[in-house]
């Protein structure tokens, strides 16, 4: 009978990879918008421009006679919007100020949608490595 082959990664590495993968999924999984989220048209009132020249639009929208301001939206280079342009915004009526945002569009939306895949790969790798380590230890004891 031949000796069992040593696992490629240590038990510690397997557990760390598994935990990091789960944390990655918790952080980067795109939760669906809460039920009741409303889409509206806002107006771009400002642009935040980073040191790299990326523009982030800031918009206002009037809801029930009250004007609300969004946090900076999706970065783009060159600027995708000009001050005064109409822009889509979303919010939940129960907390307009806390949920008002400019939703992701185009390639930004696709890039963010792919982020959870990194966590899935890490979880699968961690599980495979963990199982390999457990099987190795069982064979080594036998």
C-alpha positions, 0 to 999 in steps of 0.5 A: 500500500502506498502512502497517501499523497500530501495535500497541496495546501495546509488545513489552515490555508483551506479554512482561511480560503473558505472563510475569506470566500464566505466574507467576500460573498457577504460583502459583494453579493448584490442584494436585490433592491428592497420591495417597493423601490421607486425609480424617478428622474433626477437632475445632475447638479454637480460632478465630483471629479477624482484625481484620475479624471473620473466623473461622479454625478450628483443629482437632486430629486424632489419627492413630496415637495422635498428636494433630496441630493444623491451621493456621487454615482457611477464613475466615468471618464469622460463625464457621462453627464453634464450639470442640468442633464436628466438622470435615473435615480432610485429610492425607497419611499420609507427612507428617501434620504437613506436609500436615494442613489444613482443606479449602476449602468452599462459596464459598471453594472456588469463588473459589479455583477461579476464580483460574487464569482470571486467569492464562489471560486474561493469557497469552492477552492476552500471546500475542495482543499478542506476535504482533501486535508480531511481525507489525507489525515484519515488515510494517514491514521489508518 
